[in-house]
Amino acid sequence: PAFLLIPSALILARSWLPNLGLHALLPVSAVGLGLVAAFVGINASTLRTVDRYTEAIQQHDTRSLYLEWANLYHTLYFSPDHLSELQPRRLEFGIKTWQSPPRNRADSLHLAKLLAQDFLQAGDQDRTREFIATLVRLDSTDLENYVLAGRYLDRFGAAGQREQLAADIRGRFERVARGQMEAGLMYLRVGDTLTAGECLTEAYRLGSGDSLVVINYATYELSIGHYAQAETAFARAVLIHPSSFDAEYGHAVASASAKHPQQAVQHLERARGLARSPDQLSRVTRLLSLLRR
């Protein structure tokens, strides 16, 4: 039954990353939002070009050209259903925001992260690399910048480059649980199971109170057949984060693998109540079906 969980091992560590939590950092300018609202009222027959909006912004009475562009780009980035006719040109507005330019280092970091993710999603290798390099240059101490670099290398890099990045993260964040966890996951993706295990074990030692670290460590133990250790670690993850589907489902898989079917069913029933997607419900149903045969 362990195979039902293992394919998602590398996904677990990404559940917190898609937008790097940046929505919580958005500056909201009343002036900027007013301009975005004004754009909605522009006649649909008007040619919607970057130059047209540049003219509108420059004519608007504002103290910050950057904030005007930033609020428009943020609206397009975080609300893809809003101003849908402009979505195909979102990256153009993002570049205009970057060229405004950002007011300070914090603005530069914030915007560069958005643009790096946007260009990565669009498959633009050169621009993604450019903005990731900018991020690392501006802040070489932020783990999220290296995680983003890892996502870039997973798509465009060679195995040797990914392994080098994993080694860099391991050394640079040697006392940071999440850093060791990310290094371990990168080593797993290049097939270095031994080094991955060392990193994930160290992550667990450093951060046994972090449910994500514990879940990834437990998943690794499960993948190498250490069912008792996995069961213990998943039990800890459940205590730390009782509302975590991954913790409950992982505990169920570990219990089933350790030949504790009654405990597995109990955890699956709890996991079913925590499921938030058809895929999660399907995984629970399949394992329950196997255990009840």
C-alpha positions as CSV (number, residue, x, y, z in Angstrom):
1,P,0.0,0.0,0.0
2,A,3.0,2.3,0.5
3,F,3.0,3.0,-3.3
4,L,-0.2,5.0,-2.9
5,L,1.6,7.7,-0.9
6,I,5.1,7.7,-2.3
7,P,4.4,9.3,-5.7
8,S,3.2,12.4,-3.9
9,A,6.2,12.6,-1.6
10,L,7.8,15.4,-3.7
11,I,4.5,17.2,-3.9
12,L,4.1,17.6,-0.1
13,A,6.9,20.1,0.2
14,R,5.4,22.3,-2.6
15,S,1.9,22.7,-1.0
16,W,3.0,26.0,0.5
17,L,4.9,27.4,-2.5
18,P,2.8,28.0,-5.6
19,N,2.7,31.8,-4.9
20,L,5.2,31.8,-2.0
21,G,2.5,33.3,0.2
22,L,3.0,36.7,-1.4
23,H,-0.7,37.5,-1.4
24,A,-0.2,38.4,2.3
25,L,2.4,41.0,1.4
26,L,0.4,43.0,-1.2
27,P,0.4,46.7,-0.7
28,V,-3.1,48.1,-1.5
29,S,-3.2,51.6,-2.7
30,A,-6.6,53.3,-2.9
31,V,-5.3,55.5,-5.8
32,G,-4.0,52.4,-7.6
33,L,-7.2,50.5,-7.1
34,G,-9.2,53.5,-8.3
35,L,-7.2,53.5,-11.5
36,V,-7.7,49.7,-12.0
37,A,-11.4,50.3,-11.6
38,A,-11.3,53.1,-14.1
39,F,-9.7,50.7,-16.6
40,V,-12.8,48.5,-16.3
41,G,-14.9,51.3,-17.6
42,I,-12.9,51.9,-20.8
43,N,-15.0,51.1,-23.8
44,A,-14.3,47.6,-25.0
45,S,-13.7,48.9,-28.5
46,T,-10.7,50.8,-27.3
47,L,-7.4,49.3,-28.5
48,R,-6.0,47.8,-25.3
49,T,-2.3,48.2,-25.6
50,V,0.5,48.8,-23.1
51,D,1.0,52.2,-24.6
52,R,-2.7,53.1,-24.0
53,Y,-2.5,52.2,-20.4
54,T,0.9,53.9,-20.0
55,E,-0.8,57.1,-21.2
56,A,-3.7,56.6,-18.8
57,I,-1.3,56.1,-15.9
58,Q,0.9,59.1,-16.8
59,Q,-2.1,61.4,-17.0
60,H,-3.5,60.2,-13.7
61,D,-2.8,62.4,-10.7
62,T,-0.6,60.1,-8.7
63,R,2.3,60.3,-6.4
64,S,3.8,56.9,-7.4
65,L,3.9,55.6,-11.0
66,Y,5.3,52.4,-9.5
67,L,2.2,51.9,-7.3
68,E,-0.1,52.4,-10.2
69,W,1.6,49.8,-12.3
70,A,2.0,47.5,-9.3
71,N,-1.6,47.5,-8.4
72,L,-2.7,46.7,-12.0
73,Y,-0.1,43.9,-12.2
74,H,-1.1,42.5,-8.8
75,T,-4.8,42.6,-9.8
76,L,-4.0,40.5,-12.9
77,Y,-1.7,38.2,-11.1
78,F,-3.8,37.4,-8.1
79,S,-7.2,37.7,-9.6
80,P,-7.0,35.9,-13.0
81,D,-10.8,36.2,-13.5
82,H,-10.6,40.0,-13.2
83,L,-9.9,42.0,-16.3
84,S,-9.8,38.8,-18.2
85,E,-9.2,40.5,-21.6
86,L,-5.9,41.8,-20.2
87,Q,-4.6,38.5,-18.9
88,P,-2.7,37.6,-22.1
89,R,-0.7,40.7,-21.7
90,R,-0.1,40.4,-17.9
91,L,3.7,39.9,-18.3
92,E,3.9,43.1,-20.3
93,F,2.3,45.0,-17.4
94,G,4.7,43.2,-15.0
95,I,7.7,44.4,-17.0
96,K,6.3,47.9,-17.0
97,T,6.0,47.7,-13.2
98,W,9.6,46.6,-13.0
99,Q,10.7,49.4,-15.3
100,S,8.9,52.1,-13.2
101,P,11.1,51.2,-11.2
102,P,10.4,49.6,-7.7
103,R,10.7,52.2,-4.9
104,N,13.1,50.2,-2.7
105,R,14.7,46.8,-2.1
106,A,11.6,45.3,-0.5
107,D,9.5,46.2,-3.5
108,S,12.2,44.8,-5.8
109,L,12.2,41.5,-4.0
110,H,8.5,41.2,-4.0
111,L,8.0,42.1,-7.6
112,A,11.0,39.9,-8.8
113,K,9.4,36.9,-7.1
114,L,6.2,37.4,-8.9
115,L,7.9,37.9,-12.2
116,A,10.1,34.9,-11.8
117,Q,7.1,32.7,-11.1
118,D,5.1,34.3,-13.9
119,F,7.9,33.8,-16.5
120,L,8.5,30.2,-15.2
121,Q,4.8,29.4,-15.7
122,A,5.0,30.9,-19.2
123,G,8.1,28.8,-20.0
124,D,10.4,31.7,-20.6
125,Q,13.7,30.3,-19.6
126,D,15.8,33.4,-20.0
127,R,13.6,35.8,-18.2
128,T,13.0,33.4,-15.4
129,R,16.7,32.9,-14.9
130,E,17.2,36.7,-15.0
131,F,14.7,37.4,-12.2
132,I,15.9,34.4,-10.1
133,A,19.5,35.8,-10.3
134,T,18.2,39.2,-9.3
135,L,16.5,37.6,-6.2
136,V,19.6,35.8,-5.1
137,R,21.7,38.9,-5.7
138,L,19.3,41.1,-3.6
139,D,18.9,38.5,-0.8
140,S,21.1,35.4,-0.6
141,T,19.7,34.5,2.8
142,D,16.1,33.8,1.7
143,L,15.5,30.0,1.3
144,E,12.4,30.7,-0.9
145,N,14.7,32.2,-3.6
146,Y,16.6,28.9,-3.8
147,V,13.4,26.9,-3.8
148,L,12.3,28.9,-6.8
149,A,15.7,28.3,-8.4
150,G,15.1,24.6,-7.8
151,R,11.8,24.7,-9.6
152,Y,13.5,26.4,-12.5
153,L,16.2,23.8,-12.7
154,D,13.6,21.0,-12.4
155,R,12.2,22.3,-15.6
156,F,15.2,23.6,-17.5
157,G,18.4,22.4,-15.7
158,A,20.6,19.3,-15.9
159,A,20.8,16.8,-13.1
160,G,24.3,18.1,-12.2
161,Q,22.9,21.6,-11.7
162,R,20.1,20.4,-9.5
163,E,22.5,18.3,-7.4
164,Q,24.8,21.4,-7.1
165,L,21.9,23.5,-5.9
166,A,20.9,20.9,-3.4
167,A,24.5,20.8,-2.0
168,D,24.5,24.6,-1.9
169,I,21.2,24.7,0.1
170,R,22.4,22.0,2.4
171,G,25.6,23.9,3.2
172,R,24.0,27.4,3.3
173,F,21.1,26.4,5.5
174,E,22.7,23.7,7.6
175,R,20.9,24.8,10.8
176,V,17.5,25.4,9.2
177,A,15.0,22.6,9.2
178,R,13.2,23.7,6.1
179,G,16.5,24.2,4.3
180,Q,17.6,20.7,5.0
181,M,14.2,19.4,4.0
182,E,14.4,21.2,0.6
183,A,17.9,19.9,0.0
184,G,16.7,16.4,0.8
185,L,13.8,16.7,-1.6
186,M,16.1,18.0,-4.3
187,Y,18.5,15.1,-3.8
188,L,15.5,12.7,-4.1
189,R,14.6,14.2,-7.4
190,V,18.1,13.5,-8.8
191,G,18.1,10.0,-7.4
192,D,20.6,10.4,-4.5
193,T,18.5,8.6,-1.9
194,L,21.3,8.2,0.6
195,T,22.1,11.9,0.8
196,A,18.4,12.8,0.7
197,G,17.9,10.6,3.7
198,E,20.7,12.3,5.6
199,C,19.2,15.7,4.9
200,L,15.6,14.7,5.7
201,T,16.8,13.1,9.0
202,E,18.7,16.2,9.9
203,A,15.6,18.3,9.0
204,Y,13.6,16.2,11.4
205,R,16.2,16.6,14.1
206,L,16.2,20.4,13.7
207,G,12.4,20.8,13.2
208,S,10.5,18.0,14.8
209,G,7.8,20.6,15.6
210,D,7.2,21.5,11.9
211,S,4.5,19.3,10.5
212,L,5.7,19.7,6.9
213,V,9.2,18.7,7.9
214,V,7.9,15.7,9.8
215,I,5.6,14.6,7.0
216,N,8.4,14.6,4.5
217,Y,10.7,12.7,6.8
218,A,8.0,10.2,7.5
219,T,7.3,9.8,3.8
220,Y,11.0,9.1,3.2
221,E,11.1,6.5,6.0
222,L,8.0,4.9,4.5
223,S,9.6,4.8,1.0
224,I,12.6,2.8,2.2
225,G,10.5,0.3,4.2
226,H,11.0,1.7,7.7
227,Y,7.3,1.3,8.5
228,A,7.6,1.6,12.3
229,Q,9.6,4.8,12.1
230,A,7.2,6.2,9.5
231,E,4.2,5.3,11.7
232,T,5.8,7.1,14.7
233,A,6.7,10.2,12.7
234,F,3.2,10.4,11.0
235,A,1.7,10.1,14.5
236,R,3.7,13.1,15.6
237,A,2.6,15.0,12.5
238,V,-1.0,14.4,13.4
239,L,-0.4,15.7,16.9
240,I,1.2,18.8,15.5
241,H,-1.4,19.5,12.8
242,P,-4.6,17.5,13.5
243,S,-6.4,19.1,10.5
244,S,-3.7,17.9,8.0
245,F,-5.0,15.5,5.4
246,D,-1.4,14.5,4.5
247,A,-0.6,13.6,8.1
248,E,-3.7,11.5,8.6
249,Y,-3.5,9.8,5.2
250,G,0.2,9.2,5.6
251,H,-0.4,7.7,9.1
252,A,-3.0,5.4,7.5
253,V,-0.5,4.2,4.8
254,A,2.2,3.6,7.4
255,S,-0.1,1.7,9.6
256,A,-1.3,-0.4,6.7
257,S,2.3,-1.1,5.7
258,A,3.1,-2.1,9.3
259,K,0.2,-4.5,9.2
260,H,-2.0,-2.5,11.6
261,P,-5.2,-2.4,9.5
262,Q,-7.6,-1.3,12.2
263,Q,-5.4,1.8,13.0
264,A,-5.1,2.4,9.3
265,V,-8.9,2.4,8.8
266,Q,-9.3,4.8,11.7
267,H,-6.9,7.3,10.2
268,L,-8.5,6.9,6.8
269,E,-11.9,7.8,8.2
270,R,-10.4,10.9,9.7
271,A,-8.5,11.7,6.4
272,R,-11.8,11.4,4.5
273,G,-13.3,14.1,6.7
274,L,-10.2,16.3,5.9
275,A,-10.2,15.7,2.2
276,R,-10.5,18.9,0.1
277,S,-10.3,17.5,-3.4
278,P,-11.6,14.6,-5.5
279,D,-8.0,13.2,-5.7
280,Q,-7.7,13.1,-2.0
281,L,-11.1,11.4,-1.6
282,S,-10.1,8.9,-4.3
283,R,-6.9,8.0,-2.5
284,V,-8.8,7.3,0.7
285,T,-11.4,5.3,-1.1
286,R,-8.9,3.1,-2.9
287,L,-6.9,2.3,0.3
288,L,-10.1,1.6,2.3
289,S,-11.2,-0.8,-0.5
290,L,-7.8,-2.6,-0.3
291,L,-8.0,-2.9,3.5
292,R,-11.6,-4.3,3.5
293,R,-11.1,-7.0,1.0
